[in-house]
Amino acid sequence: MTAAATERDALAGTVARVAADVPGVAFLRPGLVDLFRPAARTGPPRDAGRAPAGVRVSRASGAGPWEVDVQIVVRRDQRALSVARAVRDAVTAALSGAAPGAQVTVTVTNAV
């Protein structure tokens, strides 16, 4: 794995942890692989080299800012816009040291 891929995976893991901990977030939007994964599976929830579900981290160029896309499902009793803003602010703050200037986009995909 290249240094850029390792850095990307580390950022994605940080983003997933921070976003999931924001009040009002039910969970990160699961990916297709996560939907078909057996419920009885043991071990870590993600495979090596695969970004956490609901998080996409990319960079247009090697020196450009990181682009972070977070897809969340909010709790029905919460205001979706407020939760999305809180996630964006929390992720931006968490990445300020490792990825200054990261462009964070948060999408609410559902409410439960």
C-alpha positions as CSV (number, residue, x, y, z in Angstrom):
1,M,0.0,0.0,0.0
2,T,1.4,3.4,-0.9
3,A,1.9,6.2,1.6
4,A,-1.0,8.2,0.0
5,A,-3.3,5.2,0.4
6,T,-2.3,4.7,4.0
7,E,-2.8,8.4,4.7
8,R,-6.2,8.3,3.0
9,D,-7.3,5.3,5.0
10,A,-6.2,6.9,8.3
11,L,-8.1,10.0,7.5
12,A,-11.2,8.0,6.5
13,G,-11.0,6.1,9.8
14,T,-10.8,9.3,11.8
15,V,-13.7,10.8,9.8
16,A,-15.8,7.7,10.5
17,R,-15.2,7.7,14.2
18,V,-15.8,11.5,14.6
19,A,-19.0,11.5,12.5
20,A,-20.5,8.5,14.3
21,D,-19.9,10.1,17.7
22,V,-21.9,13.3,16.8
23,P,-25.2,13.4,18.7
24,G,-28.1,12.8,16.4
25,V,-26.2,10.5,14.0
26,A,-27.8,7.0,14.0
27,F,-25.1,5.5,11.9
28,L,-23.0,6.1,8.7
29,R,-24.7,5.0,5.5
30,P,-23.7,1.4,4.9
31,G,-22.1,0.4,1.6
32,L,-23.3,-2.4,-0.5
33,V,-20.7,-4.8,0.9
34,D,-21.8,-4.0,4.4
35,L,-25.4,-4.7,3.6
36,F,-24.6,-8.2,2.4
37,R,-22.0,-9.1,5.1
38,P,-23.3,-11.9,7.3
39,A,-24.5,-10.6,10.7
40,A,-22.6,-13.3,12.6
41,R,-19.2,-12.2,11.2
42,T,-16.6,-11.6,13.9
43,G,-13.6,-9.4,13.7
44,P,-13.2,-5.8,12.6
45,P,-16.1,-4.3,10.6
46,R,-13.9,-3.2,7.7
47,D,-11.5,-5.1,5.4
48,A,-8.0,-3.8,5.0
49,G,-7.7,-1.3,2.2
50,R,-11.4,-0.5,2.2
51,A,-12.7,2.8,3.5
52,P,-15.3,2.8,6.2
53,A,-18.9,2.7,5.0
54,G,-20.4,6.2,4.4
55,V,-17.0,7.9,4.1
56,R,-15.1,8.8,0.9
57,V,-11.8,10.6,1.0
58,S,-10.1,11.7,-2.2
59,R,-7.7,14.2,-3.5
60,A,-7.9,15.8,-7.0
61,S,-4.1,16.2,-7.1
62,G,-1.2,15.1,-5.0
63,A,-0.8,18.5,-3.4
64,G,-4.5,19.7,-3.4
65,P,-6.8,19.7,-0.4
66,W,-8.5,16.5,0.7
67,E,-12.1,16.2,-0.3
68,V,-14.2,14.3,2.3
69,D,-17.7,13.1,1.7
70,V,-19.7,11.7,4.7
71,Q,-23.1,10.1,4.3
72,I,-25.1,9.8,7.5
73,V,-28.4,8.5,8.7
74,V,-29.9,10.7,11.4
75,R,-32.2,10.0,14.2
76,R,-35.8,10.9,13.4
77,D,-36.2,13.0,16.5
78,Q,-33.3,15.3,15.4
79,R,-33.2,18.1,12.9
80,A,-31.3,16.8,9.9
81,L,-29.7,20.2,9.0
82,S,-28.4,20.7,12.5
83,V,-26.9,17.3,12.7
84,A,-25.3,17.6,9.3
85,R,-23.7,20.9,10.3
86,A,-22.5,19.4,13.5
87,V,-20.9,16.5,11.7
88,R,-19.2,18.9,9.2
89,D,-17.8,21.1,12.0
90,A,-16.6,18.1,14.0
91,V,-14.9,16.4,11.0
92,T,-13.3,19.7,9.9
93,A,-12.0,20.3,13.4
94,A,-10.7,16.7,13.7
95,L,-8.8,17.0,10.4
96,S,-7.4,20.5,11.0
97,G,-4.0,19.2,12.0
98,A,-3.7,16.2,9.6
99,A,-5.5,17.7,6.6
100,P,-5.7,21.4,6.9
101,G,-8.1,22.9,4.3
102,A,-10.0,19.7,3.8
103,Q,-13.3,20.3,2.0
104,V,-16.0,18.4,4.0
105,T,-19.4,17.5,2.5
106,V,-22.1,15.9,4.6
107,T,-25.2,14.2,3.0
108,V,-28.1,13.0,5.1
109,T,-29.4,9.9,3.3
110,N,-32.2,8.8,5.6
111,A,-33.7,9.2,9.1
112,V,-34.6,6.3,11.4
